[in-house]
């Protein structure tokens, strides 16, 4: 299992509304879309010399609804290139 498999494994597999968007890469919907983003595009982008897929999460915020059935999150991060 590589790092991208581990990232994908963190997403909800059974929720048809799961989606991910990274910068201007577009919106990838459904678990298959999440896999497509990280296992194809992500792997190619971070395979280049000097690229780093590791991101330092600085201020994660997760807000749960009153009924506990939904949540939304906001994360800011700083991404530094490898020397």
Secondary structure, DSSP 8 states (H G I E B T S, - for coil): --HHHHHHTTS-SS-TT-EEE-TTS-EEEHHHHHHHIIIIIIHHHHTSTT-----EE---EEEE-TTSS-EEEE--EE-----
